[in-house]
């Protein structure tokens, strides 16, 4: 999609970045929501998934250990 829009901008002298970004965001959301994978509990990952509109499935904590 990015390659196609780059060529379109170069040869047609038209730039439609907003349309390209929306298509990429929609496709990423579709694929992400169909995935059964879980994410690590990192704030950066959560923010990226939130931006793309992907429902997050966090990994479960197996067991907590007290640390002294």
PDB file of N, CA, C, O and CB in Angstrom:
ATOM      1  N   UNK A   1       0.824  -1.185   0.000  1.00  0.00           N
ATOM      2  CA  UNK A   1       0.000   0.000   0.000  1.00  0.00           C
ATOM      3  C   UNK A   1       0.874   1.256   0.000  1.00  0.00           C
ATOM      4  O   UNK A   1       0.597   2.210  -0.727  1.00  0.00           O
ATOM      5  CB  UNK A   1      -0.941  -0.006   1.207  1.00  0.00           C
ATOM      6  N   UNK A   2       1.923   1.252   0.812  1.00  0.00           N
ATOM      7  CA  UNK A   2       2.810   2.409   0.867  1.00  0.00           C
ATOM      8  C   UNK A   2       3.525   2.592  -0.468  1.00  0.00           C
ATOM      9  O   UNK A   2       3.654   3.715  -0.956  1.00  0.00           O
ATOM     10  CB  UNK A   2       3.835   2.254   2.008  1.00  0.00           C
ATOM     11  N   UNK A   3       3.986   1.501  -1.055  1.00  0.00           N
ATOM     12  CA  UNK A   3       4.659   1.553  -2.347  1.00  0.00           C
ATOM     13  C   UNK A   3       3.717   2.081  -3.427  1.00  0.00           C
ATOM     14  O   UNK A   3       4.111   2.908  -4.248  1.00  0.00           O
ATOM     15  CB  UNK A   3       5.186   0.165  -2.734  1.00  0.00           C
ATOM     16  N   UNK A   4       2.496   1.609  -3.423  1.00  0.00           N
ATOM     17  CA  UNK A   4       1.513   2.050  -4.413  1.00  0.00           C
ATOM     18  C   UNK A   4       1.236   3.550  -4.280  1.00  0.00           C
ATOM     19  O   UNK A   4       1.184   4.257  -5.287  1.00  0.00           O
ATOM     20  CB  UNK A   4       0.205   1.254  -4.259  1.00  0.00           C
ATOM     21  N   UNK A   5       1.060   4.037  -3.067  1.00  0.00           N
ATOM     22  CA  UNK A   5       0.775   5.452  -2.871  1.00  0.00           C
ATOM     23  C   UNK A   5       1.990   6.325  -3.210  1.00  0.00           C
ATOM     24  O   UNK A   5       1.834   7.457  -3.668  1.00  0.00           O
ATOM     25  CB  UNK A   5       0.336   5.701  -1.429  1.00  0.00           C
ATOM     26  N   UNK A   6       3.202   5.796  -2.983  1.00  0.00           N
ATOM     27  CA  UNK A   6       4.401   6.536  -3.362  1.00  0.00           C
ATOM     28  C   UNK A   6       4.452   6.708  -4.877  1.00  0.00           C
ATOM     29  O   UNK A   6       4.747   7.793  -5.376  1.00  0.00           O
ATOM     30  CB  UNK A   6       5.670   5.818  -2.856  1.00  0.00           C
ATOM     31  N   UNK A   7       4.166   5.637  -5.597  1.00  0.00           N
ATOM     32  CA  UNK A   7       4.153   5.722  -7.059  1.00  0.00           C
ATOM     33  C   UNK A   7       3.024   6.620  -7.554  1.00  0.00           C
ATOM     34  O   UNK A   7       3.203   7.372  -8.513  1.00  0.00           O
ATOM     35  CB  UNK A   7       4.016   4.327  -7.671  1.00  0.00           C
ATOM     36  N   UNK A   8       1.889   6.547  -6.920  1.00  0.00           N
ATOM     37  CA  UNK A   8       0.760   7.398  -7.292  1.00  0.00           C
ATOM     38  C   UNK A   8       1.125   8.871  -7.120  1.00  0.00           C
ATOM     39  O   UNK A   8       0.818   9.699  -7.978  1.00  0.00           O
ATOM     40  CB  UNK A   8      -0.484   7.052  -6.447  1.00  0.00           C
ATOM     41  N   UNK A   9       1.782   9.189  -6.008  1.00  0.00           N
ATOM     42  CA  UNK A   9       2.185  10.569  -5.754  1.00  0.00           C
ATOM     43  C   UNK A   9       3.249  11.020  -6.756  1.00  0.00           C
ATOM     44  O   UNK A   9       3.258  12.176  -7.180  1.00  0.00           O
ATOM     45  CB  UNK A   9       2.711  10.715  -4.319  1.00  0.00           C
ATOM     46  N   UNK A  10       4.134  10.112  -7.127  1.00  0.00           N
ATOM     47  CA  UNK A  10       5.219  10.484  -8.042  1.00  0.00           C
ATOM     48  C   UNK A  10       4.731  10.661  -9.476  1.00  0.00           C
ATOM     49  O   UNK A  10       5.115  11.620 -10.146  1.00  0.00           O
ATOM     50  CB  UNK A  10       6.315   9.433  -8.003  1.00  0.00           C
ATOM     51  N   UNK A  11       3.896   9.753  -9.950  1.00  0.00           N
ATOM     52  CA  UNK A  11       3.509   9.772 -11.352  1.00  0.00           C
ATOM     53  C   UNK A  11       2.190  10.507 -11.622  1.00  0.00           C
ATOM     54  O   UNK A  11       1.950  10.937 -12.750  1.00  0.00           O
ATOM     55  CB  UNK A  11       3.406   8.369 -11.852  1.00  0.00           C
ATOM     56  N   UNK A  12       1.347  10.652 -10.623  1.00  0.00           N
ATOM     57  CA  UNK A  12       0.078  11.348 -10.805  1.00  0.00           C
ATOM     58  C   UNK A  12       0.078  12.733 -10.164  1.00  0.00           C
ATOM     59  O   UNK A  12      -0.881  13.488 -10.322  1.00  0.00           O
ATOM     60  CB  UNK A  12      -1.049  10.520 -10.230  1.00  0.00           C
ATOM     61  N   UNK A  13       1.130  13.066  -9.454  1.00  0.00           N
ATOM     62  CA  UNK A  13       1.244  14.343  -8.734  1.00  0.00           C
ATOM     63  C   UNK A  13       0.092  14.570  -7.761  1.00  0.00           C
ATOM     64  O   UNK A  13      -0.357  15.699  -7.561  1.00  0.00           O
ATOM     65  CB  UNK A  13       1.304  15.493  -9.724  1.00  0.00           C
ATOM     66  N   UNK A  14      -0.376  13.482  -7.164  1.00  0.00           N
ATOM     67  CA  UNK A  14      -1.427  13.583  -6.153  1.00  0.00           C
ATOM     68  C   UNK A  14      -0.960  12.813  -4.924  1.00  0.00           C
ATOM     69  O   UNK A  14      -0.402  11.721  -5.031  1.00  0.00           O
ATOM     70  CB  UNK A  14      -2.802  13.029  -6.686  1.00  0.00           C
ATOM     71  N   UNK A  15      -1.195  13.392  -3.778  1.00  0.00           N
ATOM     72  CA  UNK A  15      -0.802  12.747  -2.530  1.00  0.00           C
ATOM     73  C   UNK A  15      -2.048  12.552  -1.680  1.00  0.00           C
ATOM     74  O   UNK A  15      -2.752  13.514  -1.372  1.00  0.00           O
ATOM     75  CB  UNK A  15       0.271  13.587  -1.768  1.00  0.00           C
ATOM     76  N   UNK A  16      -2.318  11.314  -1.304  1.00  0.00           N
ATOM     77  CA  UNK A  16      -3.465  10.995  -0.457  1.00  0.00           C
ATOM     78  C   UNK A  16      -2.983  10.228   0.773  1.00  0.00           C
ATOM     79  O   UNK A  16      -3.303   9.055   0.961  1.00  0.00           O
ATOM     80  CB  UNK A  16      -4.527  10.168  -1.244  1.00  0.00           C
ATOM     81  N   UNK A  17      -2.206  10.921   1.601  1.00  0.00           N
ATOM     82  CA  UNK A  17      -1.657  10.271   2.777  1.00  0.00           C
ATOM     83  C   UNK A  17      -2.739   9.836   3.755  1.00  0.00           C
ATOM     84  O   UNK A  17      -2.641   8.764   4.353  1.00  0.00           O
ATOM     85  CB  UNK A  17      -0.688  11.192   3.465  1.00  0.00           C
ATOM     86  N   UNK A  18      -3.760  10.651   3.919  1.00  0.00           N
ATOM     87  CA  UNK A  18      -4.791  10.325   4.899  1.00  0.00           C
ATOM     88  C   UNK A  18      -5.520   9.029   4.520  1.00  0.00           C
ATOM     89  O   UNK A  18      -5.833   8.216   5.390  1.00  0.00           O
ATOM     90  CB  UNK A  18      -5.793  11.484   5.021  1.00  0.00           C
ATOM     91  N   UNK A  19      -5.789   8.838   3.234  1.00  0.00           N
ATOM     92  CA  UNK A  19      -6.446   7.611   2.781  1.00  0.00           C
ATOM     93  C   UNK A  19      -5.539   6.408   3.013  1.00  0.00           C
ATOM     94  O   UNK A  19      -5.998   5.356   3.457  1.00  0.00           O
ATOM     95  CB  UNK A  19      -6.825   7.715   1.288  1.00  0.00           C
ATOM     96  N   UNK A  20      -4.256   6.564   2.714  1.00  0.00           N
ATOM     97  CA  UNK A  20      -3.298   5.475   2.909  1.00  0.00           C
ATOM     98  C   UNK A  20      -3.200   5.096   4.376  1.00  0.00           C
ATOM     99  O   UNK A  20      -3.203   3.912   4.712  1.00  0.00           O
ATOM    100  CB  UNK A  20      -1.919   5.869   2.376  1.00  0.00           C
ATOM    101  N   UNK A  21      -3.114   6.078   5.245  1.00  0.00           N
ATOM    102  CA  UNK A  21      -3.011   5.805   6.678  1.00  0.00           C
ATOM    103  C   UNK A  21      -4.266   5.106   7.184  1.00  0.00           C
ATOM    104  O   UNK A  21      -4.169   4.180   7.990  1.00  0.00           O
ATOM    105  CB  UNK A  21      -2.777   7.106   7.460  1.00  0.00           C
ATOM    106  N   UNK A  22      -5.435   5.529   6.730  1.00  0.00           N
ATOM    107  CA  UNK A  22      -6.680   4.884   7.157  1.00  0.00           C
ATOM    108  C   UNK A  22      -6.756   3.434   6.702  1.00  0.00           C
ATOM    109  O   UNK A  22      -7.207   2.573   7.458  1.00  0.00           O
ATOM    110  CB  UNK A  22      -7.878   5.651   6.622  1.00  0.00           C
ATOM    111  N   UNK A  23      -6.321   3.153   5.476  1.00  0.00           N
ATOM    112  CA  UNK A  23      -6.349   1.773   4.975  1.00  0.00           C
ATOM    113  C   UNK A  23      -5.388   0.897   5.760  1.00  0.00           C
ATOM    114  O   UNK A  23      -5.737  -0.221   6.140  1.00  0.00           O
ATOM    115  CB  UNK A  23      -5.997   1.731   3.477  1.00  0.00           C
ATOM    116  N   UNK A  24      -4.182   1.392   6.009  1.00  0.00           N
ATOM    117  CA  UNK A  24      -3.201   0.627   6.780  1.00  0.00           C
ATOM    118  C   UNK A  24      -3.711   0.391   8.195  1.00  0.00           C
ATOM    119  O   UNK A  24      -3.583  -0.712   8.726  1.00  0.00           O
ATOM    120  CB  UNK A  24      -1.842   1.357   6.815  1.00  0.00           C
ATOM    121  N   UNK A  25      -4.279   1.404   8.799  1.00  0.00           N
ATOM    122  CA  UNK A  25      -4.811   1.275  10.165  1.00  0.00           C
ATOM    123  C   UNK A  25      -5.958   0.263  10.214  1.00  0.00           C
ATOM    124  O   UNK A  25      -6.024  -0.552  11.135  1.00  0.00           O
ATOM    125  CB  UNK A  25      -5.296   2.648  10.687  1.00  0.00           C
ATOM    126  N   UNK A  26      -6.863   0.308   9.230  1.00  0.00           N
ATOM    127  CA  UNK A  26      -7.987  -0.634   9.194  1.00  0.00           C
ATOM    128  C   UNK A  26      -7.516  -2.071   8.997  1.00  0.00           C
ATOM    129  O   UNK A  26      -8.012  -2.982   9.659  1.00  0.00           O
ATOM    130  CB  UNK A  26      -8.957  -0.253   8.080  1.00  0.00           C
ATOM    131  N   UNK A  27      -6.555  -2.279   8.086  1.00  0.00           N
ATOM    132  CA  UNK A  27      -6.043  -3.633   7.852  1.00  0.00           C
ATOM    133  C   UNK A  27      -5.287  -4.166   9.064  1.00  0.00           C
ATOM    134  O   UNK A  27      -5.392  -5.347   9.395  1.00  0.00           O
ATOM    135  CB  UNK A  27      -5.131  -3.650   6.626  1.00  0.00           C
ATOM    136  N   UNK A  28      -4.523  -3.293   9.727  1.00  0.00           N
ATOM    137  CA  UNK A  28      -3.806  -3.703  10.931  1.00  0.00           C
ATOM    138  C   UNK A  28      -4.791  -4.069  12.038  1.00  0.00           C
ATOM    139  O   UNK A  28      -4.578  -5.046  12.755  1.00  0.00           O
ATOM    140  CB  UNK A  28      -2.858  -2.584  11.406  1.00  0.00           C
ATOM    141  N   UNK A  29      -5.844  -3.312  12.181  1.00  0.00           N
ATOM    142  CA  UNK A  29      -6.873  -3.600  13.183  1.00  0.00           C
ATOM    143  C   UNK A  29      -7.538  -4.936  12.894  1.00  0.00           C
ATOM    144  O   UNK A  29      -7.751  -5.729  13.811  1.00  0.00           O
ATOM    145  CB  UNK A  29      -7.926  -2.480  13.221  1.00  0.00           C
ATOM    146  N   UNK A  30      -7.869  -5.198  11.638  1.00  0.00           N
ATOM    147  CA  UNK A  30      -8.512  -6.455  11.256  1.00  0.00           C
ATOM    148  C   UNK A  30      -7.625  -7.649  11.575  1.00  0.00           C
ATOM    149  O   UNK A  30      -8.071  -8.610  12.202  1.00  0.00           O
ATOM    150  CB  UNK A  30      -8.857  -6.446   9.770  1.00  0.00           C
ATOM    151  N   UNK A  31      -6.381  -7.590  11.148  1.00  0.00           N
ATOM    152  CA  UNK A  31      -5.461  -8.704  11.377  1.00  0.00           C
ATOM    153  C   UNK A  31      -5.172  -8.864  12.866  1.00  0.00           C
ATOM    154  O   UNK A  31      -5.125  -9.987  13.369  1.00  0.00           O
ATOM    155  CB  UNK A  31      -4.150  -8.491  10.599  1.00  0.00           C
ATOM    156  N   UNK A  32      -4.978  -7.762  13.569  1.00  0.00           N
ATOM    157  CA  UNK A  32      -4.691  -7.836  15.002  1.00  0.00           C
ATOM    158  C   UNK A  32      -5.834  -8.432  15.799  1.00  0.00           C
ATOM    159  O   UNK A  32      -5.597  -9.199  16.733  1.00  0.00           O
ATOM    160  CB  UNK A  32      -4.373  -6.469  15.535  1.00  0.00           C
ATOM    161  N   UNK A  33      -7.069  -8.096  15.453  1.00  0.00           N
ATOM    162  CA  UNK A  33      -8.212  -8.633  16.191  1.00  0.00           C
ATOM    163  C   UNK A  33      -8.489 -10.092  15.846  1.00  0.00           C
ATOM    164  O   UNK A  33      -9.119 -10.796  16.636  1.00  0.00           O
ATOM    165  CB  UNK A  33      -9.445  -7.801  15.912  1.00  0.00           C
ATOM    166  N   UNK A  34      -8.037 -10.561  14.690  1.00  0.00           N
ATOM    167  CA  UNK A  34      -8.201 -11.970  14.341  1.00  0.00           C
ATOM    168  C   UNK A  34      -7.137 -12.853  14.982  1.00  0.00           C
ATOM    169  O   UNK A  34      -7.300 -14.071  15.061  1.00  0.00           O
ATOM    170  CB  UNK A  34      -8.162 -12.136  12.839  1.00  0.00           C
ATOM    171  N   UNK A  35      -6.058 -12.245  15.436  1.00  0.00           N
ATOM    172  CA  UNK A  35      -4.962 -12.997  16.050  1.00  0.00           C
ATOM    173  C   UNK A  35      -5.359 -13.475  17.440  1.00  0.00           C
ATOM    174  O   UNK A  35      -6.100 -12.802  18.156  1.00  0.00           O
ATOM    175  CB  UNK A  35      -3.688 -12.135  16.127  1.00  0.00           C
ATOM    176  N   UNK A  36      -4.861 -14.634  17.803  1.00  0.00           N
ATOM    177  CA  UNK A  36      -5.120 -15.179  19.138  1.00  0.00           C
ATOM    178  C   UNK A  36      -3.918 -15.009  20.057  1.00  0.00           C
ATOM    179  O   UNK A  36      -3.914 -15.515  21.179  1.00  0.00           O
ATOM    180  CB  UNK A  36      -5.493 -16.656  19.045  1.00  0.00           C
ATOM    181  N   UNK A  37      -2.906 -14.302  19.587  1.00  0.00           N
ATOM    182  CA  UNK A  37      -1.693 -14.107  20.370  1.00  0.00           C
ATOM    183  C   UNK A  37      -1.944 -13.124  21.512  1.00  0.00           C
ATOM    184  O   UNK A  37      -2.867 -12.311  21.465  1.00  0.00           O
ATOM    185  CB  UNK A  37      -0.549 -13.605  19.475  1.00  0.00           C
ATOM    186  N   UNK A  38      -1.112 -13.220  22.524  1.00  0.00           N
ATOM    187  CA  UNK A  38      -1.207 -12.281  23.639  1.00  0.00           C
ATOM    188  C   UNK A  38       0.030 -11.390  23.624  1.00  0.00           C
ATOM    189  O   UNK A  38       1.050 -11.735  23.026  1.00  0.00           O
ATOM    190  CB  UNK A  38      -1.344 -13.032  25.007  1.00  0.00           C
ATOM    191  N   UNK A  39      -0.071 -10.245  24.286  1.00  0.00           N
ATOM    192  CA  UNK A  39       1.045  -9.308  24.328  1.00  0.00           C
ATOM    193  C   UNK A  39       1.684  -9.360  25.705  1.00  0.00           C
ATOM    194  O   UNK A  39       1.072  -9.796  26.680  1.00  0.00           O
ATOM    195  CB  UNK A  39       0.581  -7.868  23.990  1.00  0.00           C
ATOM    196  N   UNK A  40       2.929  -8.904  25.761  1.00  0.00           N
ATOM    197  CA  UNK A  40       3.584  -8.721  27.052  1.00  0.00           C
ATOM    198  C   UNK A  40       2.976  -7.478  27.691  1.00  0.00           C
ATOM    199  O   UNK A  40       2.393  -6.637  27.007  1.00  0.00           O
ATOM    200  CB  UNK A  40       5.152  -8.588  26.901  1.00  0.00           C
ATOM    201  N   UNK A  41       3.113  -7.376  28.959  1.00  0.00           N
ATOM    202  CA  UNK A  41       2.505  -6.271  29.688  1.00  0.00           C
ATOM    203  C   UNK A  41       3.395  -5.031  29.683  1.00  0.00           C
ATOM    204  O   UNK A  41       3.806  -4.545  30.737  1.00  0.00           O
ATOM    205  CB  UNK A  41       2.209  -6.691  31.118  1.00  0.00           C
ATOM    206  N   UNK A  42       3.686  -4.526  28.488  1.00  0.00           N
ATOM    207  CA  UNK A  42       4.486  -3.318  28.341  1.00  0.00           C
ATOM    208  C   UNK A  42       3.576  -2.182  27.904  1.00  0.00           C
ATOM    209  O   UNK A  42       2.686  -2.376  27.076  1.00  0.00           O
ATOM    210  CB  UNK A  42       5.644  -3.527  27.324  1.00  0.00           C
ATOM    211  N   UNK A  43       3.800  -1.002  28.458  1.00  0.00           N
ATOM    212  CA  UNK A  43       2.950   0.146  28.158  1.00  0.00           C
ATOM    213  C   UNK A  43       3.061   0.565  26.694  1.00  0.00           C
ATOM    214  O   UNK A  43       2.066   0.966  26.092  1.00  0.00           O
ATOM    215  CB  UNK A  43       3.313   1.315  29.062  1.00  0.00           C
ATOM    216  N   UNK A  44       4.274   0.476  26.108  1.00  0.00           N
ATOM    217  CA  UNK A  44       4.452   0.846  24.704  1.00  0.00           C
ATOM    218  C   UNK A  44       3.597  -0.041  23.804  1.00  0.00           C
ATOM    219  O   UNK A  44       2.915   0.456  22.908  1.00  0.00           O
ATOM    220  CB  UNK A  44       5.937   0.744  24.301  1.00  0.00           C
ATOM    221  N   UNK A  45       3.633  -1.354  24.039  1.00  0.00           N
ATOM    222  CA  UNK A  45       2.823  -2.281  23.246  1.00  0.00           C
ATOM    223  C   UNK A  45       1.342  -1.948  23.371  1.00  0.00           C
ATOM    224  O   UNK A  45       0.619  -1.930  22.376  1.00  0.00           O
ATOM    225  CB  UNK A  45       3.078  -3.731  23.686  1.00  0.00           C
ATOM    226  N   UNK A  46       0.899  -1.688  24.578  1.00  0.00           N
ATOM    227  CA  UNK A  46      -0.501  -1.363  24.810  1.00  0.00           C
ATOM    228  C   UNK A  46      -0.905  -0.110  24.032  1.00  0.00           C
ATOM    229  O   UNK A  46      -1.976  -0.071  23.425  1.00  0.00           O
ATOM    230  CB  UNK A  46      -0.761  -1.168  26.308  1.00  0.00           C
ATOM    231  N   UNK A  47      -0.050   0.912  24.051  1.00  0.00           N
ATOM    232  CA  UNK A  47      -0.361   2.158  23.337  1.00  0.00           C
ATOM    233  C   UNK A  47      -0.417   1.953  21.828  1.00  0.00           C
ATOM    234  O   UNK A  47      -1.260   2.549  21.157  1.00  0.00           O
ATOM    235  CB  UNK A  47       0.674   3.227  23.670  1.00  0.00           C
ATOM    236  N   UNK A  48       0.465   1.122  21.286  1.00  0.00           N
ATOM    237  CA  UNK A  48       0.444   0.846  19.846  1.00  0.00           C
ATOM    238  C   UNK A  48      -0.849   0.117  19.477  1.00  0.00           C
ATOM    239  O   UNK A  48      -1.504   0.472  18.497  1.00  0.00           O
ATOM    240  CB  UNK A  48       1.683   0.002  19.426  1.00  0.00           C
ATOM    241  N   UNK A  49      -1.210  -0.884  20.248  1.00  0.00           N
ATOM    242  CA  UNK A  49      -2.440  -1.625  19.967  1.00  0.00           C
ATOM    243  C   UNK A  49      -3.665  -0.728  20.118  1.00  0.00           C
ATOM    244  O   UNK A  49      -4.616  -0.834  19.343  1.00  0.00           O
ATOM    245  CB  UNK A  49      -2.558  -2.840  20.897  1.00  0.00           C
ATOM    246  N   UNK A  50      -3.641   0.143  21.103  1.00  0.00           N
ATOM    247  CA  UNK A  50      -4.756   1.068  21.301  1.00  0.00           C
ATOM    248  C   UNK A  50      -4.892   2.014  20.109  1.00  0.00           C
ATOM    249  O   UNK A  50      -6.008   2.314  19.683  1.00  0.00           O
ATOM    250  CB  UNK A  50      -4.566   1.872  22.599  1.00  0.00           C
ATOM    251  N   UNK A  51      -3.753   2.493  19.561  1.00  0.00           N
ATOM    252  CA  UNK A  51      -3.777   3.387  18.398  1.00  0.00           C
ATOM    253  C   UNK A  51      -4.416   2.700  17.200  1.00  0.00           C
ATOM    254  O   UNK A  51      -5.191   3.318  16.471  1.00  0.00           O
ATOM    255  CB  UNK A  51      -2.356   3.850  18.042  1.00  0.00           C
ATOM    256  N   UNK A  52      -4.098   1.429  16.992  1.00  0.00           N
ATOM    257  CA  UNK A  52      -4.634   0.696  15.848  1.00  0.00           C
ATOM    258  C   UNK A  52      -6.020   0.112  16.117  1.00  0.00           C
ATOM    259  O   UNK A  52      -6.637  -0.448  15.210  1.00  0.00           O
ATOM    260  CB  UNK A  52      -3.684  -0.411  15.461  1.00  0.00           C
ATOM    261  N   UNK A  53      -6.513   0.232  17.338  1.00  0.00           N
ATOM    262  CA  UNK A  53      -7.850  -0.268  17.654  1.00  0.00           C
ATOM    263  C   UNK A  53      -7.905  -1.775  17.823  1.00  0.00           C
ATOM    264  O   UNK A  53      -8.938  -2.394  17.571  1.00  0.00           O
ATOM    265  CB  UNK A  53      -8.807   0.142  16.584  1.00  0.00           C
ATOM    266  N   UNK A  54      -6.795  -2.367  18.248  1.00  0.00           N
ATOM    267  CA  UNK A  54      -6.723  -3.814  18.411  1.00  0.00           C
ATOM    268  C   UNK A  54      -7.072  -4.166  19.859  1.00  0.00           C
ATOM    269  O   UNK A  54      -6.543  -3.569  20.797  1.00  0.00           O
ATOM    270  CB  UNK A  54      -5.306  -4.350  18.030  1.00  0.00           C
ATOM    271  N   UNK A  55      -7.953  -5.127  20.026  1.00  0.00           N
ATOM    272  CA  UNK A  55      -8.288  -5.605  21.367  1.00  0.00           C
ATOM    273  C   UNK A  55      -7.095  -6.370  21.917  1.00  0.00           C
ATOM    274  O   UNK A  55      -6.584  -7.283  21.269  1.00  0.00           O
ATOM    275  CB  UNK A  55      -9.568  -6.502  21.350  1.00  0.00           C
ATOM    276  N   UNK A  56      -6.654  -5.999  23.103  1.00  0.00           N
ATOM    277  CA  UNK A  56      -5.459  -6.626  23.670  1.00  0.00           C
ATOM    278  C   UNK A  56      -5.828  -7.814  24.537  1.00  0.00           C
ATOM    279  O   UNK A  56      -6.839  -7.819  25.239  1.00  0.00           O
ATOM    280  CB  UNK A  56      -4.657  -5.614  24.485  1.00  0.00           C
ATOM    281  N   UNK A  57      -4.981  -8.806  24.462  1.00  0.00           N
ATOM    282  CA  UNK A  57      -5.073  -9.971  25.322  1.00  0.00           C
ATOM    283  C   UNK A  57      -3.727 -10.089  26.029  1.00  0.00           C
ATOM    284  O   UNK A  57      -2.736 -10.504  25.428  1.00  0.00           O
ATOM    285  CB  UNK A  57      -5.432 -11.282  24.507  1.00  0.00           C
ATOM    286  N   UNK A  58      -3.697  -9.725  27.293  1.00  0.00           N
ATOM    287  CA  UNK A  58      -2.434  -9.742  28.026  1.00  0.00           C
ATOM    288  C   UNK A  58      -2.113 -11.155  28.482  1.00  0.00           C
ATOM    289  O   UNK A  58      -3.000 -11.984  28.690  1.00  0.00           O
ATOM    290  CB  UNK A  58      -2.490  -8.790  29.233  1.00  0.00           C
ATOM    291  N   UNK A  59      -0.828 -11.402  28.629  1.00  0.00           N
ATOM    292  CA  UNK A  59      -0.406 -12.719  29.101  1.00  0.00           C
ATOM    293  C   UNK A  59      -0.699 -12.830  30.590  1.00  0.00           C
ATOM    294  O   UNK A  59      -0.682 -11.836  31.316  1.00  0.00           O
ATOM    295  CB  UNK A  59       1.105 -12.960  28.816  1.00  0.00           C
ATOM    296  N   UNK A  60      -0.963 -14.031  31.024  1.00  0.00           N
ATOM    297  CA  UNK A  60      -1.301 -14.255  32.425  1.00  0.00           C
ATOM    298  C   UNK A  60      -0.026 -14.366  33.266  1.00  0.00           C
ATOM    299  O   UNK A  60       0.994 -14.888  32.815  1.00  0.00           O
ATOM    300  CB  UNK A  60      -2.163 -15.527  32.577  1.00  0.00           C
ATOM    301  N   UNK A  61      -0.115 -13.868  34.485  1.00  0.00           N
ATOM    302  CA  UNK A  61       0.992 -14.016  35.422  1.00  0.00           C
ATOM    303  C   UNK A  61       0.922 -15.432  35.974  1.00  0.00           C
ATOM    304  O   UNK A  61      -0.088 -15.842  36.546  1.00  0.00           O
ATOM    305  CB  UNK A  61       0.932 -12.940  36.574  1.00  0.00           C
ATOM    306  N   UNK A  62       2.008 -16.171  35.795  1.00  0.00           N
ATOM    307  CA  UNK A  62       2.000 -17.568  36.223  1.00  0.00           C
ATOM    308  C   UNK A  62       2.019 -17.710  37.734  1.00  0.00           C
ATOM    309  O   UNK A  62       1.209 -18.441  38.304  1.00  0.00           O
ATOM    310  CB  UNK A  62       3.179 -18.297  35.632  1.00  0.00           C
ATOM    311  N   UNK A  63       2.922 -17.027  38.370  1.00  0.00           N
ATOM    312  CA  UNK A  63       3.027 -17.121  39.815  1.00  0.00           C
ATOM    313  C   UNK A  63       3.862 -15.957  40.307  1.00  0.00           C
ATOM    314  O   UNK A  63       4.893 -15.638  39.715  1.00  0.00           O
ATOM    315  CB  UNK A  63       3.643 -18.475  40.252  1.00  0.00           C
ATOM    316  N   UNK A  64       3.439 -15.332  41.361  1.00  0.00           N
ATOM    317  CA  UNK A  64       4.227 -14.235  41.922  1.00  0.00           C
ATOM    318  C   UNK A  64       5.096 -14.754  43.069  1.00  0.00           C
ATOM    319  O   UNK A  64       4.670 -15.589  43.867  1.00  0.00           O
ATOM    320  CB  UNK A  64       3.302 -13.088  42.414  1.00  0.00           C
ATOM    321  N   UNK A  65       6.289 -14.250  43.125  1.00  0.00           N
ATOM    322  CA  UNK A  65       7.236 -14.665  44.153  1.00  0.00           C
ATOM    323  C   UNK A  65       7.641 -13.472  44.997  1.00  0.00           C
ATOM    324  O   UNK A  65       7.956 -12.413  44.454  1.00  0.00           O
ATOM    325  CB  UNK A  65       8.473 -15.322  43.523  1.00  0.00           C
ATOM    326  N   UNK A  66       7.639 -13.619  46.311  1.00  0.00           N
ATOM    327  CA  UNK A  66       8.104 -12.515  47.150  1.00  0.00           C
ATOM    328  C   UNK A  66       9.610 -12.348  47.011  1.00  0.00           C
ATOM    329  O   UNK A  66      10.345 -13.334  46.958  1.00  0.00           O
ATOM    330  CB  UNK A  66       7.724 -12.752  48.625  1.00  0.00           C
ATOM    331  N   UNK A  67      10.072 -11.099  46.952  1.00  0.00           N
ATOM    332  CA  UNK A  67      11.495 -10.819  46.819  1.00  0.00           C
ATOM    333  C   UNK A  67      11.924  -9.970  48.001  1.00  0.00           C
ATOM    334  O   UNK A  67      11.257  -8.999  48.359  1.00  0.00           O
ATOM    335  CB  UNK A  67      11.812 -10.105  45.470  1.00  0.00           C
ATOM    336  N   UNK A  68      13.032 -10.340  48.596  1.00  0.00           N
ATOM    337  CA  UNK A  68      13.531  -9.585  49.748  1.00  0.00           C
ATOM    338  C   UNK A  68      14.739  -8.802  49.362  1.00  0.00           C
ATOM    339  O   UNK A  68      15.310  -8.098  50.195  1.00  0.00           O
ATOM    340  CB  UNK A  68      13.857 -10.503  50.914  1.00  0.00           C
TER     341      UNK A  68
END
